[in-house]
Amino acid sequence: MYIKVIAHPLAKKQLVSERKPGTLEIWLREPAERNLANKKIVELVAEFAHVNIGKVRIISGHTSPRKMLSINE
């Protein structure tokens, strides 16, 4: 399964919101440096999808706020 993510690093609150089916908007406190935001995004998507963190990976958009993630079930 593929999920599009729109990330907002350095937000005041941490929040995951589903914009439409297959698209998540994520606000997170971590900065977009040293891969901190990407790690937290993978963790939050795994929690949102109720899967193990090892089953979620970023396919594209490693340095962009718009990302494509894959979830292997």
Buried (B, 14 or more C-beta within 10 A) or exposed (E): EEBBBBBEBEEEEEEBEEEEEEEBBBBBEBEBEEEBBBEBBBEBBBEBBEBEEEBBEBEEBEEEEEBEBEBEE
